Amino acid sequence: MGGFVTFQKTGAIAILTLNRPERMNAIGTHEDCAELAEAVLRLNADAELKVAILTGAGRAFCAGGDISAMQTRSGIGRRDTPAATRNNYKQGVQRIPRAFQELEVPIIAAINGAAIGVGCDFACFCDIRIASSAARFAAGFVRMGLVPGDGGAWALPRAVGASKAAEMLFTGDPLTAEQALACGLVSQIVEPDSLMPAAMALAERIAGNPAQALRLTKRLLHEAQALRLSEVLELSAAYQGLAHESADHSEAVAAFVEKRKPSFTGG
């Protein structure tokens, strides 16, 4: 891994940390985009992993895109022509939401500070979001005369609902951690020193479940967002057929009948 993302594995849990605290973990280059996308996809490849945590180093989660690079027409934003800028987004920052969309491992955003613009959107692409009381959120693209070019218009309404997403996108107004909790953007708030312990405790509860069932459940949740009920039912039946034949399902049933704690092996 390079300099923007660190990857730490503890048993069945991986921790991805955006690690450019001197720039509040702003994302500025195609290399940054590639690192984060590759770190997310790396989770899929490790059969031992059951859950991941995404957080930021220092006082920010991710402060968004590099504004200075916009002025010089470098980095992940605008280029010399609209066509070149369009391609720059597709080849750069949009790699990240595509990677999240392919991710089969549940992922928790542990939001330690500012989550602005693309930083807010990165959090929304995670399955669960918990926040430090010091966290701040904003979908502030409009204040820069921009639209969310990273897929935020898809992710934010799914996190907070259409009306609140429209309010956030049309005003660019920031939210406190308490306001984020009230609108469902995060599911809990903890004190700053308790953020990673709380994220790890949640990850450990998730990791106590069978790996295959977790990945199938996450895939089903993702696919269900774009399918009709009849299609979801068909997919659910197919996935359940796979789950019923797993060794971990047999172990769970046996443990229940024998009134003992199950021992899952990932099979």
ZAKOL-722312 format. One record per residue (C-alpha): x, y, z. Coordinates in pm, whole numbers, plus 32768, in hexadecimal, padded with zeros to 4 digits. Example, Ala and Ser with C-alpha at 12.3 -4.5 7.8 and 13.67 -1.06 7.14 Angstrom:
84CE7E3E830C 85577F9682CA 
//
This chain:
800080008000 8079815E7FB6 806082998080 7EEE82F08078 7E5081B58106 7ED480CE8214 7E527F698231 7E567EB4837E 7DC87D5A83B8 7D677CD5850E 7CDA7B7984F1 7B9D7B8E8421 7B957D0D8432 7C4B7E01834D 7C817F728396 7CB280618272 7D3581B782DA 7D4582EA81FC 7E9D835C8262 7EEA84BD81F4 7E99857D8333 7F5D86B382D0 7E5F86E481B5 7D35866E8282 7D39853481A9 7CC185F18076 7CD385217F3B 7D9D85C77E2B 7E3184DE7D27 7DDF83B17C53 7ED782F17D26 7E0883437E5B 7CCF82C67DAC 7D7D81887D3A 7E0181427E98 7CAE815C7F3C 7BFD80967E2C 7D067F857E37 7CF87F767FB4 7B7F7F477FA6 7B997E347EA0 7CB17D8E7F64 7BAF7D41806F 7AEE7C617F80 7C207B947F2C 7C657B2C8094 7B7A7A1180F1 7BD77A378262 7B4D7B988278 79EA7BC882F8 79D37D3E8333 7A997E7F82FB 7AB27FD98394 7AFE811882D0 7B8082428396 7C66836E8379 7DAF83C9841F 7DC7850B84E6 7CA685FA8515 7BE585B483D3 7B3D848B832F 7B61852081D1 7B4786928182 7AE286528018 7B9A869D7ED9 7CD6876A7EB5 7C5788CB7E6B 7DAA89547E05 7DC4884C7CF5 7C7D88CA7C61 7D178A207C2D 7E43898F7B76 7D6F88957AB0 7E31876F7B3E 7DD4864D7C1F 7C8085A57C21 7BAB86CF7BB6 7B9A87AD7A86 7C7C879B7959 7C9F886E781F 7B52880F777F 7A03878D77FE 7A4186447749 7B94861E77F0 7AFE866F7944 79EA856E7911 7AEB846478C1 7BC184D379E7 7AA1848E7AD7 7A55833E7A39 7BC182CF7A48 7C0583667B9F 7B18839F7CC2 79FD82CF7C2C 7AD581997C54 7A8B81B27DC9 790D81927DC5 792F80797CC6 7A177FC47DB7 79237FF87ED7 780A7F737DFD 78CF7E317DC3 792F7E0A7F30 789B7CD27FD1 792B7D09812D 785C7DE1821C 790D7F2C825F 78E78026837B 794281968356 79DB8213849C 79BF83898460 7AB98439853E 7A9B859D84BA 7A3B86648385 799385998271 79618698815E 78FD866F7FF0 7993852A7F72 79EE84DB80DC 787E84DF813B 78348408800C 7942830B8066 789882E481B6 774782B4810A 77D3819A8036 781F80DF8177 77127FFE820C 7717808A836D 778A81E083E4 77EB823C8546 7873839185A1 79488441869D 789B85648745 79A0863A8693 792F85C68539 789C86BD8440 77F1867182F5 77A1873581BA 773E86EC8054 77D0883C7FF6 780288137E7E 770589207E22 77C38A267EE9 78E889ED7DFE 780589FF7CCE 781988877C9E 7746874C7CA7 77A4860A7D5D 787E85687C54 78CF84347D23 777A838D7D3A 7702844B7E6A 75B284907DC6 757C83167DD4 760C82D37F2E 758F83F97FFD 741783C67FC4 7440825A8022 74DF82C5816A 73F883E181D2 72CB83D780E8 727A84AC7FB9 720385E4806E 732A8605815C 741F85B48044 738786C67F6F 73A387BB808F 7511876380C7 756987717F55 74A788AF7F04 752489778032 767B88E38072 7634892181E3 7710886182D9 7683877183DB 76FF872F8539 771F85CA85B3 75D785F58670 7524866E8536 75B8854A8474 752E845A8578 73D884FB856B 73B984CE83F1 7446836D83EE 758F83C38346 763C8316846B 75B2820F8557 766E82748691 774E83828724 78678342881B 7972841688BC 7AAE844087E7 7B84835688B8 7A77824A88A9 7A45824B872F 7B32813686C7 7AE3805A87F6 7971807E879E 79B58031862F 7A847F01868D 797A7E84877F 78757E9E866B 79617DF68573 799F7CDA8667 78287C9F868E 78087C8C8514 793C7BAE84F6 789F7AB485E4 77B57A4B84CA 77FA796083A3 78CA7A008290 7802797A816A 76B579E781FF 77417B44823E 77B97B6B80D7 76787AE38044 75A67BC48124 766C7CF880BD 76507C9C7F4B 74DA7C697F74 74B47DBE801A 756E7E667EFC 74B57DB27DE7 73637DED7E8D 73877F657E66 735B7F4C7CEE 726D7E227CD0 70F77DE67CE2 70747D167E04 703A7BEA7D23 71A57BFC7CB2 72227C227E18 715B7AEF7E7E 71F67A247D64 73557A957DC2 730F7A567F33 72A578F37EE9 73DF78B67E1C 74C479447F28 740B78828034 744977457F6D 75BD77897F85 75AC77E880F4 74EC76AF815A 760075D280CC 771A76828185 77DA75D7829A 77A577068378 762B76E6835B 7640757A83C5 771F75DE84E8 762B76F38551 750875FE8553 75CE74FA8614 764575FC8712 74DF76778744 745C7517877F 757F74C08866 7563760C891E 76CE767088E6 778C7787883C 77C6774386C8 7922772A8635 791D77B584D3 7A2B775B83D9 79C0782182A8 794576F081ED 
//
